[in-house]
């Protein structure tokens, strides 16, 4: 049974959005980038040959399109409007500010990683894909996905520790 365009979009939009939002932290930008990915999906749906799951193919497009990294390179990494608005809320506590600053720092450090490492971290930690699904997206083995997720976490920890020194 073939899925309709609406079914494909409604089933996979949230995951693609989370993946892209995890990089940009801007709801409007993530929504625009998600639309770009699905435009590409629907333009090339005839090329989907079924050798992998449809979701894997869609994430391959999101990854290959590398929409956020293209945007970030062109516009340099900046704190999103949503992140900046957090500081204008009336009942901010010191803990809220510190937690938000830590989240911004974490996102900046992830953005400094090689794009593959950043993508693997986001696909596993934010979107919740299995190692097998990540392996399928990159057309690698599950062991490759596990090893590279571990290496990405280590690289991120090193960058975070650099900030402490």
C-alpha positions as CSV (number, residue, x, y, z in Angstrom):
1,X,0.0,0.0,0.0
2,X,1.5,3.3,-1.1
3,X,1.5,6.2,1.3
4,X,0.1,9.5,0.3
5,X,2.1,12.8,0.4
6,X,0.1,13.8,3.5
7,X,0.8,10.5,5.3
8,X,4.5,10.7,4.6
9,X,4.6,14.3,5.8
10,X,2.5,13.8,8.9
11,X,4.4,10.6,9.9
12,X,8.0,12.0,9.5
13,X,7.7,15.8,9.9
14,X,8.2,15.8,13.7
15,X,11.4,13.8,13.6
16,X,12.9,15.8,10.8
17,X,11.9,19.0,12.6
18,X,13.5,17.9,15.8
19,X,16.7,16.9,14.0
20,X,16.9,20.4,12.4
21,X,15.7,22.3,15.5
22,X,18.4,20.6,17.5
23,X,21.0,22.4,15.4
24,X,19.5,25.8,15.0
25,X,17.3,26.2,18.1
26,X,15.0,28.5,16.1
27,X,11.5,27.4,15.6
28,X,10.9,29.4,12.4
29,X,14.2,28.4,10.8
30,X,13.7,24.7,11.7
31,X,10.2,24.8,10.2
32,X,11.6,26.4,7.0
33,X,14.4,23.9,6.8
34,X,11.9,21.1,7.4
35,X,9.8,22.4,4.5
36,X,12.9,22.4,2.3
37,X,13.7,18.8,3.2
38,X,10.2,17.6,2.4
39,X,10.1,19.6,-0.9
40,X,13.2,17.7,-1.9
41,X,11.6,14.4,-0.6
42,X,8.5,14.9,-2.8
43,X,10.5,16.0,-5.8
44,X,12.6,12.9,-5.7
45,X,10.1,10.3,-4.3
46,X,10.2,8.5,-7.6
47,X,13.9,7.7,-6.9
48,X,13.0,5.9,-3.6
49,X,13.7,2.3,-4.4
50,X,12.8,0.6,-1.1
51,X,16.2,-0.7,-0.3
52,X,16.0,1.0,3.1
53,X,13.1,2.3,5.2
54,X,11.4,5.4,4.0
55,X,12.4,7.2,7.2
56,X,16.0,6.4,6.6
57,X,15.8,7.8,3.1
58,X,14.2,11.0,4.4
59,X,16.9,11.5,7.0
60,X,19.5,10.9,4.3
61,X,18.0,13.7,2.4
62,X,18.0,15.9,5.5
63,X,21.6,15.0,6.2
64,X,22.8,15.3,2.6
65,X,21.0,18.5,2.1
66,X,22.8,19.5,5.3
67,X,20.4,22.4,5.5
68,X,21.3,23.8,8.8
69,X,25.1,23.6,8.3
70,X,24.7,25.4,5.0
71,X,22.6,28.1,6.8
72,X,25.1,28.3,9.7
73,X,28.1,28.7,7.4
74,X,26.5,31.5,5.5
75,X,25.2,33.4,8.5
76,X,27.8,32.4,11.1
77,X,26.5,30.8,14.3
78,X,24.3,33.2,16.3
79,X,22.1,32.8,19.3
80,X,18.5,32.3,18.0
81,X,15.8,34.8,18.6
82,X,14.0,32.3,20.8
83,X,17.1,31.9,23.0
84,X,17.5,35.7,23.2
85,X,13.8,36.1,24.2
86,X,14.3,33.9,27.2
87,X,16.3,36.7,28.9
88,X,13.4,39.0,28.7
89,X,11.0,36.9,30.8
90,X,10.0,38.7,34.0
91,X,10.5,35.8,36.5
92,X,13.9,34.6,35.5
93,X,16.0,33.1,38.3
94,X,19.8,32.8,38.4
95,X,19.4,29.0,37.9
96,X,17.3,29.6,34.7
97,X,19.9,31.9,33.3
98,X,22.7,29.5,34.1
99,X,20.8,26.5,32.6
100,X,20.0,28.5,29.5
101,X,23.6,29.7,29.1
102,X,24.8,26.0,29.5
103,X,22.3,25.0,26.7
104,X,23.6,27.7,24.4
105,X,27.2,26.7,25.1
106,X,26.4,23.0,24.5
107,X,24.8,23.9,21.1
108,X,27.7,26.1,20.2
109,X,30.1,23.3,21.0
110,X,28.0,20.8,19.0
111,X,28.1,23.2,16.0
112,X,31.9,23.3,16.2
113,X,32.1,19.5,15.8
114,X,32.6,17.9,12.4
115,X,29.2,17.9,10.7
116,X,29.0,14.0,10.8
117,X,29.7,13.9,14.5
118,X,27.1,16.7,15.2
119,X,24.5,14.9,13.1
120,X,25.1,11.5,14.7
121,X,24.7,13.1,18.2
122,X,21.5,14.8,17.2
123,X,20.0,11.8,15.4
124,X,20.7,9.6,18.4
125,X,20.1,11.9,21.4
126,X,17.4,14.3,20.1
127,X,15.5,12.3,17.4
128,X,16.0,9.0,19.2
129,X,17.0,6.9,16.2
130,X,18.6,3.5,16.8
131,X,22.2,2.8,15.9
132,X,20.9,0.6,13.1
133,X,18.8,3.5,11.6
134,X,21.8,5.8,11.9
135,X,23.9,3.3,10.1
136,X,21.4,3.0,7.3
137,X,21.3,6.8,6.8
138,X,25.1,6.8,6.4
139,X,25.1,3.5,4.5
140,X,27.5,2.1,7.1
141,X,27.4,-0.7,9.7
142,X,25.8,-0.5,13.1
143,X,29.2,-0.8,14.7
144,X,30.3,2.3,12.7
145,X,27.3,4.2,14.1
146,X,28.1,3.1,17.7
147,X,31.8,3.9,17.4
148,X,31.1,7.3,15.8
149,X,28.4,8.2,18.4
150,X,31.0,7.4,21.1
151,X,33.7,9.5,19.4
152,X,31.2,12.3,18.9
153,X,30.4,12.3,22.6
154,X,34.1,12.2,23.5
155,X,34.8,15.2,21.2
156,X,31.9,17.1,22.7
157,X,33.1,16.4,26.2
158,X,36.6,17.6,25.3
159,X,35.2,20.8,23.9
160,X,33.1,21.3,27.0
161,X,36.2,20.8,29.2
162,X,38.2,23.3,27.2
163,X,35.6,25.9,28.2
164,X,36.1,25.1,31.9
165,X,39.9,25.7,31.7
